[in-house]
Amino acid sequence: MKDTKNTSQDSWTMRGESMTRIETFFAAACAFAVTMVVISVGSIPHTLADLVSATKQIPAFTASFAVITWIWHTHAVWSRRFGLEDTKTVILSSLLVLLVLIYMYPLRIMMQALFAVLSDGFLPSLIRLQSEWDVRFIFILFSLGFFLLSINFVALYWHGKRTTLITALSEYEKYEANTEFIIWLATATVCIGALLLSTFLPLQYIGWAGYSYFLLFPLLNSITWRRNKKWQHLRQEHFS
């Protein structure tokens, strides 16, 4: 009986069952962003060589698509959890739309550069960076964009926690909201580190500013695992 009671409380009450107008707007912006990072954007391959060249962009497009999907899904989950459409939500979500639309080109360029390095040039980067400033600028722009995206999600979860909802947040929901808050704050911290590396590393080592984002995988998984373990411990103490 105790486990059944506990399990029933370990879930979110979805307060936004249907899509709000701002969620629809954000989803449309993400769909547009995907079209702008798609392979062979703006042209149709007319020869086999053109098709081969376009095909080589598939890894960069796939990685860009995954990041945009992550951003869209995070906002969709937030919208369904809180169901808010107040002034602050509209402002924060609109800023998020702006950031996604600005962020898509640096994202595409960074992914192309990553796969060009990993494949030793077999998967080409379509942009030519001709000076040290060009290289630093694209790394700094990417880091700054990702940082602002992360802070936006921090602000959304902070706003959701502090707003009076139709159905008040349960203890589990408050805990999970704090977990998301911590996750995006940690993501913002990694972005700050990458921004500093982009600014101060010697040019021959600047690639490590990009590689630093791979820290997100173990870091965020570790935070999620530790927070889940802590909740299980708190739940057992509360219901024992």
Beta strands, then each sheet from edge to edge (+ up, - down):
end
